[in-house]
Amino acid sequence: MKKEKKELIKKFKVVIEDLLDNYEEYTDEEKAQIKEIFQKVADLNAILDKYDIDVKLDWEEYSAAYCHFFGMMLY
């Protein structure tokens, strides 16, 4: 899976670079198509945010546990 993910990232970066290499020369319709694709990717990313795990660390709780087990304060 990791290899597949790395390969997808690599290919995606190449496609993005290729799509935007002559952006200034594109017609308004072509620019609109690129913006639409990027918006769809952004929308999908928002849907997939449910899989992102945001671990919030409570530093006070961490410090108390550290002091309890190791007998010294963190500063």
N, C-alpha and C positions, 0 to 999 in steps of 0.2 A: 504493500500500500504506500509506503513512504516513497519508493522509487516512482510509482505512478503519479503521486502528488507532485514530486519534483519535476517530472517530465511535463505535466500539465502546466505548472507555473512557468517553466522555461518556454513552452510553446505559446502560452498566453502573452508573455512579454514580447516575444518575436512578432506576434500578430499585432499587438498594440503599436509597437514601433513602426511596423510596416503600414498600418492604417494611417498613422499620423505623420509619416515622413514628408509628405507634400501637401499637408493640410491647407496651407494658404492658397494653393492653386485649385482646390476642389470647388465644385459648384455648390450653391446653397443647398440644393437637393442632396448632394453627396454628404455634405456636412451634417444635414438634418438626419440622414440615415445613421451616421456614426454616433451622433448624440442619442438617437433612439436606442441603438444597441447598448451604449454605455448606461442609459437610464434603465434598461431591462436588467442589466447586470447589477446595478445598484439596488433595484427592487428585489431581485433574487437574494442579494446579500442581506437585505433587511429581513427577508423571510427566514433565512438561515441563521440569523443572529440568535435564535433560540438554542442553537448548539454551542454557542460561545459561553464558556463558564467563566464568570467573573468572580474570582475569589478575593474577597476583601479581608485584609488582615487587620485584626484589632491589636494594635501595638501595645496597648496597656495590658491586655490579657496575655500577650506573648511575653512581655517583660515580667509580669507576675509569675508566669509558669517558669521562665528562665531562672528567676531568682529562687523560686521554690526548689528547683532541681539542682542548680549549680551554686546557690548561695551568694551570688553577687548581682549587683545592679547593672543594668545596661544604660549607657548614657551616650 
